[in-house]
Amino acid sequence: MIKQFTTYCTDKIEDEKLFISDGLVGGSIKTFEEYRHTTGVLHGLNIAREIIFATAEAYEKETEDT
């Protein structure tokens, strides 16, 4: 169950990152402030992805020990 949840969440995060990256590459960002905001969002999504992986790994280890 945790693997399904992790996969679902990380897939959604990757989809959002791809959408945002396409906007960066496609030139939809017009100001430096928009660029900073967008790269900040990408950074936050990367952090969220790592937290999900770390939490799932800790959960799996905990359930193995019991």
C-alpha positions as CSV (number, residue, x, y, z in Angstrom):
1,M,0.0,0.0,0.0
2,I,2.8,2.4,0.9
3,K,4.5,1.7,-2.4
4,Q,1.3,2.6,-4.3
5,F,0.9,5.8,-2.4
6,T,4.5,6.8,-2.9
7,T,4.3,6.0,-6.6
8,Y,1.1,8.0,-7.0
9,C,2.5,11.0,-5.2
10,T,5.8,11.1,-6.9
11,D,4.2,10.6,-10.3
12,K,2.0,13.6,-9.7
13,I,5.0,15.6,-8.5
14,E,7.0,14.7,-11.6
15,D,4.0,15.6,-13.8
16,E,3.9,19.1,-12.2
17,K,7.6,19.5,-12.5
18,L,7.4,18.7,-16.2
19,F,4.6,21.2,-16.7
20,I,6.5,23.9,-14.9
21,S,9.8,23.1,-16.8
22,D,8.0,23.2,-20.1
23,G,6.9,26.7,-19.2
24,L,10.4,27.7,-18.4
25,V,11.8,26.3,-21.6
26,G,8.9,27.6,-23.6
27,G,9.5,31.2,-22.6
28,S,6.3,31.8,-20.7
29,I,8.3,33.4,-17.8
30,K,8.5,37.1,-18.5
31,T,10.1,38.6,-15.4
32,F,13.0,37.7,-13.1
33,E,10.5,37.6,-10.2
34,E,8.4,35.0,-12.1
35,Y,11.6,33.0,-12.8
36,R,12.6,33.1,-9.1
37,H,9.1,32.0,-8.0
38,T,9.0,29.2,-10.6
39,T,12.4,27.8,-9.7
40,G,11.4,28.0,-6.0
41,V,8.3,25.9,-6.7
42,L,10.5,23.4,-8.5
43,H,12.8,23.3,-5.6
44,G,9.9,22.8,-3.2
45,L,8.6,19.9,-5.3
46,N,12.0,18.2,-5.2
47,I,12.0,18.5,-1.4
48,A,8.5,17.1,-1.2
49,R,9.5,14.2,-3.4
50,E,12.5,13.4,-1.2
51,I,10.4,13.6,2.0
52,I,7.9,11.2,0.5
53,F,10.6,8.7,-0.4
54,A,12.3,9.1,3.0
55,T,9.0,8.6,4.9
56,A,8.1,5.5,2.8
57,E,11.5,4.0,3.4
58,A,11.3,4.6,7.2
59,Y,7.8,3.2,7.2
60,E,8.9,0.1,5.4
61,K,11.8,-0.4,7.7
62,E,9.6,0.1,10.7
63,T,7.1,-2.5,9.5
64,E,9.9,-5.0,8.8
65,D,11.2,-4.7,12.4
66,T,7.8,-5.5,13.9
